Amino acid sequence: MSTPSSTPSLTSRVRAPRTVTRDAGVTAARPPGKRRPRPRGAWARRAPLLPALLFMIVVTQLPFAGTLVISFMRWNALDPGDRGFAGVANYKTEFTDPQLRSSLTTTVVLTVAVVLVSLALGLGLALLLDRRFPGRGVVRTLLITPFLVVPVASALLWKHALYNASYGLINGALTWVWKLFGSDSAPQPDWLSQSPRLAVEASLIWQWTPFMMLILLAGLQSRPHDVIEAARVDGANNWQVFRHLTFPHLRRYLELAALLGTVYVVQNFDAVFTLTSGGLGTANLPYAVYSTFYQAHDYGQASAEGVIVVVLSIIVATFALRTVSSLLREEIR
């Protein structure tokens, strides 16, 4: 009579498939390599969004596709007989022509200057508004007002009410200060002709500082106050609290404000057109697109410039969206 073997049989070695317990019951595990079947009501829930998606494609993507196609064409309305495929000639012209290359450089310099100064001023105002004082709501509303002004109206305000050499507020303030010291020969500079780029930057900084302030103020109000109180109990002063607690907490918000501000300032056209009409070295890429299209009537070159502006904006917007998603993940945690 044979004894049972101590080694398990082949059938006993085969493990039963794992099961996954859910609220709905016990279901068998999916074989590897197969996707989870979508719920039956998924398309029913997404169907109402299809008209909006089609509308967005028609309004945004089709015009951009047309612009992209035209950017590879040789198309000037002043010479209708010379039209055809030009390859990347328009893009080569953009980076080799001195005037167009200058507009690209001006765009970078203008954007960096406006964003950095607006961030610094916005951070200072946010730190002040984070404190409690009488009338804080009124002060906050007044500081937000420049961001709510229409860009063209803001540029006209700076051009006529502030920069005008005859009756502008800046030259009037210089005259008043000089009279306080007993002098009637106050300087009366023409700001738009002597410092055109600085004039454009100042108007944009005035407009975008409230935007930076709002984002950074939201970051300040989300700080863990118990940690700050514990640091003060341990003897930390205001600078140490700002350096080791507040500033690291605001890093994501600073990145978000800088990226969003860059997206908008890169596309700025109103201030350049209204203040200087693109003269005296203030023409940026959006103004170059306008000038090439409406003045030179070179549709192919203007389309190439527009594509470059869109690509730069998409690159910056991608980083902005990543920063927003990281902020949301931190808030969920």
C-alpha positions as CSV (number, residue, x, y, z in Angstrom):
1,M,0.0,0.0,0.0
2,S,1.5,3.2,-1.1
3,T,1.8,6.2,1.2
4,P,0.7,9.7,0.0
5,S,3.5,11.7,-1.4
6,S,4.7,14.7,0.7
7,T,5.2,16.9,-2.4
8,P,2.1,18.8,-3.4
9,S,0.4,17.8,-6.7
10,L,0.5,19.9,-9.8
11,T,-3.0,21.0,-9.3
12,S,-2.4,22.1,-5.8
13,R,0.5,24.3,-6.9
14,V,-1.6,26.3,-9.2
15,R,-2.9,29.3,-7.2
16,A,-6.4,30.4,-7.6
17,P,-6.8,33.8,-9.3
18,R,-6.8,36.8,-7.0
19,T,-10.1,38.6,-6.4
20,V,-10.5,42.3,-5.8
21,T,-13.1,43.2,-3.2
22,R,-15.0,46.3,-4.0
23,D,-18.2,47.9,-2.7
24,A,-20.2,46.3,-5.5
25,G,-18.9,42.8,-4.7
26,V,-16.1,40.4,-5.6
27,T,-14.8,40.5,-9.1
28,A,-12.2,38.4,-10.8
29,A,-8.8,40.0,-11.5
30,R,-8.2,41.2,-15.0
31,P,-5.7,39.3,-17.0
32,P,-2.4,41.2,-17.5
33,G,-2.3,43.4,-20.6
34,K,-6.0,44.1,-20.8
35,R,-7.5,47.5,-20.0
36,R,-10.3,48.0,-17.6
37,P,-13.6,48.3,-19.5
38,R,-15.1,51.7,-19.5
39,P,-18.4,52.3,-17.7
40,R,-21.4,52.2,-20.0
41,G,-22.4,55.7,-19.1
42,A,-19.0,57.3,-19.8
43,W,-19.9,58.5,-23.3
44,A,-23.4,59.5,-22.1
45,R,-21.7,61.8,-19.6
46,R,-19.3,63.2,-22.1
47,A,-21.7,63.7,-25.0
48,P,-23.0,67.1,-23.8
49,L,-19.4,68.4,-23.9
50,L,-18.9,67.5,-27.6
51,P,-20.6,70.7,-29.0
52,A,-18.3,72.8,-26.8
53,L,-15.3,70.8,-27.9
54,L,-16.2,71.1,-31.6
55,F,-16.7,74.9,-31.1
56,M,-13.3,75.2,-29.5
57,I,-11.7,73.3,-32.4
58,V,-13.4,75.4,-35.0
59,V,-12.6,78.7,-33.3
60,T,-9.0,78.1,-32.2
61,Q,-7.4,75.1,-33.9
62,L,-8.6,75.6,-37.5
63,P,-7.4,79.2,-37.7
64,F,-4.0,78.2,-36.2
65,A,-3.7,75.3,-38.7
66,G,-4.4,77.8,-41.5
67,T,-1.8,80.2,-40.0
68,L,0.7,77.4,-39.8
69,V,0.1,76.5,-43.5
70,I,0.4,80.1,-44.6
71,S,3.7,80.5,-42.6
72,F,5.4,78.1,-45.1
73,M,4.1,80.1,-48.1
74,R,5.5,83.0,-50.1
75,W,2.5,85.3,-50.0
76,N,2.7,89.1,-50.3
77,A,-0.5,91.1,-51.3
78,L,1.7,93.7,-53.0
79,D,3.0,91.1,-55.4
80,P,0.1,88.7,-56.1
81,G,1.9,87.0,-58.9
82,D,4.7,85.7,-56.7
83,R,2.9,83.2,-54.5
84,G,3.9,79.7,-53.7
85,F,5.6,77.3,-51.2
86,A,8.6,78.9,-49.5
87,G,9.6,76.2,-47.0
88,V,11.2,77.6,-43.9
89,A,12.3,80.8,-45.6
90,N,10.0,82.9,-43.5
91,Y,11.3,81.5,-40.3
92,K,14.9,82.0,-41.5
93,T,14.0,85.7,-42.2
94,E,12.6,86.0,-38.7
95,F,15.9,85.1,-37.1
96,T,18.3,86.7,-39.6
97,D,16.6,90.0,-40.4
98,P,17.9,92.7,-38.0
99,Q,14.6,94.4,-37.6
100,L,12.7,91.2,-36.9
101,R,15.4,89.9,-34.6
102,S,15.3,93.2,-32.7
103,S,11.6,92.7,-32.1
104,L,12.3,89.2,-30.7
105,T,14.9,90.6,-28.4
106,T,12.6,93.5,-27.3
107,T,9.9,90.9,-26.5
108,V,12.3,89.0,-24.2
109,V,13.7,92.1,-22.5
110,L,10.3,93.7,-22.0
111,T,8.7,90.5,-20.6
112,V,11.6,89.8,-18.2
113,A,11.7,93.4,-16.9
114,V,8.0,93.7,-16.4
115,V,7.5,90.3,-14.7
116,L,10.4,90.6,-12.3
117,V,9.6,94.1,-11.1
118,S,5.9,93.3,-10.9
119,L,6.7,90.2,-8.8
120,A,8.9,92.2,-6.4
121,L,6.3,95.0,-6.0
122,G,3.5,92.5,-5.7
123,L,5.3,90.5,-3.0
124,G,5.9,93.7,-1.0
125,L,2.2,94.7,-1.3
126,A,1.1,91.2,-0.4
127,L,3.2,91.2,2.7
128,L,1.7,94.6,3.7
129,L,-1.9,93.5,3.0
130,D,-1.4,90.3,5.0
131,R,-1.3,92.4,8.2
132,R,-4.4,93.6,9.9
133,F,-5.0,97.3,9.9
134,P,-8.1,99.6,9.7
135,G,-9.3,100.0,6.1
136,R,-7.5,97.0,4.7
137,G,-10.4,96.1,2.5
138,V,-10.5,99.6,0.9
139,V,-6.8,99.6,0.4
140,R,-6.9,96.1,-1.2
141,T,-9.7,97.3,-3.6
142,L,-7.8,100.4,-4.6
143,L,-4.6,98.3,-5.3
144,I,-6.5,95.9,-7.5
145,T,-8.1,98.7,-9.6
146,P,-5.2,99.1,-12.1
147,F,-5.6,95.4,-13.2
148,L,-9.3,96.0,-13.9
149,V,-8.7,98.9,-16.3
150,V,-8.9,98.2,-20.0
151,P,-5.4,97.9,-21.4
152,V,-5.9,100.5,-24.1
153,A,-7.4,102.9,-21.5
154,S,-4.5,102.3,-19.2
155,A,-2.0,103.1,-22.0
156,L,-3.9,106.3,-22.9
157,L,-3.9,107.3,-19.3
158,W,-0.2,107.0,-19.1
159,K,0.4,108.6,-22.4
160,H,-1.7,111.8,-21.8
161,A,-2.2,112.1,-18.0
162,L,1.3,111.1,-16.9
163,Y,3.9,111.3,-19.7
164,N,2.8,114.4,-21.5
165,A,5.7,116.9,-21.5
166,S,3.3,119.9,-21.3
167,Y,0.6,119.0,-18.8
168,G,1.6,115.5,-17.6
169,L,1.5,114.6,-13.9
170,I,5.1,113.5,-13.8
171,N,6.5,116.7,-15.1
172,G,4.1,118.7,-13.0
173,A,5.3,116.9,-9.9
174,L,8.9,117.7,-10.9
175,T,8.0,121.4,-11.3
176,W,6.4,121.4,-7.8
177,V,9.4,119.7,-6.1
178,W,11.8,122.2,-7.8
179,K,9.7,125.1,-6.6
180,L,9.9,123.8,-3.0
181,F,13.7,124.4,-3.2
182,G,13.3,127.8,-4.8
183,S,14.1,126.9,-8.4
184,D,11.9,127.5,-11.5
185,S,14.0,125.6,-13.9
186,A,12.6,122.1,-13.3
187,P,13.5,119.4,-15.9
188,Q,10.6,118.7,-18.3
189,P,11.7,115.5,-20.2
190,D,9.6,114.0,-23.0
191,W,9.4,110.5,-21.5
192,L,8.0,108.8,-24.6
193,S,10.8,110.0,-26.9
194,Q,13.8,110.0,-24.4
195,S,12.9,106.7,-22.5
196,P,10.4,104.9,-24.7
197,R,11.1,101.3,-23.5
198,L,11.1,102.4,-19.8
199,A,7.8,104.2,-20.4
200,V,6.2,101.1,-21.8
201,E,7.6,98.9,-19.0
202,A,6.3,101.3,-16.3
203,S,2.8,101.3,-17.7
204,L,2.8,97.5,-17.8
205,I,4.3,97.1,-14.3
206,W,1.5,99.4,-13.0
207,Q,-1.1,97.2,-14.7
208,W,0.3,93.8,-13.7
209,T,1.6,94.4,-10.1
210,P,-2.0,93.9,-8.7
211,F,-2.2,90.5,-10.5
212,M,1.0,89.3,-8.9
213,M,-0.2,90.7,-5.5
214,L,-3.4,88.7,-5.6
215,I,-1.7,85.4,-6.3
216,L,1.0,86.0,-3.6
217,L,-1.6,87.2,-1.1
218,A,-3.5,84.0,-1.6
219,G,-0.3,82.1,-0.9
220,L,0.4,84.0,2.2
221,Q,-3.1,83.4,3.6
222,S,-2.6,79.6,3.1
223,R,0.4,79.4,5.3
224,P,0.2,77.2,8.4
225,H,-0.1,79.7,11.2
226,D,0.7,77.3,14.0
227,V,4.2,76.7,12.5
228,I,4.8,80.4,12.3
229,E,3.6,80.9,15.9
230,A,5.9,78.1,17.1
231,A,8.8,79.7,15.3
232,R,8.1,83.1,17.0
233,V,7.9,81.3,20.4
234,D,11.3,79.9,19.7
235,G,12.7,83.4,19.2
236,A,12.7,83.8,15.4
237,N,12.5,87.3,14.1
238,N,10.5,88.6,11.1
239,W,13.3,88.1,8.7
240,Q,14.0,84.6,9.8
241,V,10.3,83.7,9.6
242,F,10.2,85.1,6.1
243,R,13.4,83.5,4.9
244,H,12.9,80.0,6.3
245,L,9.1,79.6,6.4
246,T,7.2,82.2,4.2
247,F,9.5,82.3,1.2
248,P,9.7,78.5,0.7
249,H,6.0,78.3,1.1
250,L,5.5,81.0,-1.6
251,R,7.9,79.4,-4.1
252,R,5.1,77.7,-6.0
253,Y,3.0,80.8,-6.0
254,L,5.9,82.9,-7.2
255,E,6.5,80.5,-10.1
256,L,2.8,80.5,-11.0
257,A,2.6,84.3,-10.9
258,A,5.7,84.6,-13.0
259,L,4.6,82.1,-15.6
260,L,1.1,83.5,-16.0
261,G,2.4,87.0,-16.2
262,T,4.9,85.9,-18.8
263,V,2.1,84.4,-20.9
264,Y,0.2,87.7,-21.0
265,V,3.1,90.1,-21.3
266,V,4.6,88.2,-24.2
267,Q,1.3,88.8,-26.1
268,N,1.1,92.5,-25.1
269,F,0.2,94.7,-28.0
270,D,-1.9,97.5,-26.5
271,A,0.7,99.4,-24.6
272,V,3.3,99.3,-27.4
273,F,0.8,100.4,-30.1
274,T,-0.8,103.2,-28.0
275,L,2.3,104.7,-26.4
276,T,5.0,104.5,-29.0
277,S,3.4,102.9,-32.1
278,G,6.3,100.5,-32.1
279,G,8.9,103.2,-32.7
280,L,12.3,103.9,-31.0
281,G,13.1,100.2,-30.4
282,T,9.9,99.3,-28.6
283,A,8.4,97.0,-31.3
284,N,7.8,93.5,-29.8
285,L,6.7,90.4,-31.7
286,P,2.9,91.1,-31.5
287,Y,3.5,94.6,-32.9
288,A,5.8,93.1,-35.6
289,V,3.0,90.7,-36.6
290,Y,0.6,93.7,-36.9
291,S,3.2,95.8,-38.8
292,T,4.1,92.9,-41.2
293,F,0.5,92.0,-41.9
294,Y,-1.3,95.4,-42.1
295,Q,1.6,97.6,-43.4
296,A,3.9,95.4,-45.4
297,H,1.0,93.0,-46.4
298,D,3.3,90.1,-46.1
299,Y,0.9,87.4,-45.0
300,G,3.5,84.5,-45.0
301,Q,6.0,86.4,-42.9
302,A,3.3,87.7,-40.5
303,S,2.0,84.1,-40.1
304,A,5.5,82.9,-39.2
305,E,5.8,85.6,-36.6
306,G,2.4,84.6,-35.2
307,V,3.4,81.0,-35.0
308,I,6.5,81.9,-33.0
309,V,4.4,84.0,-30.5
310,V,2.0,81.0,-30.1
311,V,4.9,78.5,-29.6
312,L,6.5,80.7,-27.0
313,S,3.2,81.2,-25.2
314,I,2.5,77.4,-25.3
315,I,5.9,76.7,-23.8
316,V,5.3,79.1,-20.9
317,A,1.7,77.9,-20.4
318,T,2.9,74.3,-20.1
319,F,5.1,75.2,-17.2
320,A,2.2,77.2,-15.7
321,L,-0.2,74.3,-15.9
322,R,2.4,72.0,-14.3
323,T,2.8,74.5,-11.4
324,V,-0.9,74.7,-11.0
325,S,-1.2,70.9,-10.9
326,S,1.5,70.7,-8.3
327,L,-0.2,73.3,-6.2
328,L,-3.5,71.3,-6.3
329,R,-1.7,68.1,-5.3
330,E,-0.2,69.9,-2.3
331,E,-3.6,71.2,-1.3
332,I,-5.1,67.7,-1.5
333,R,-2.4,66.3,0.7
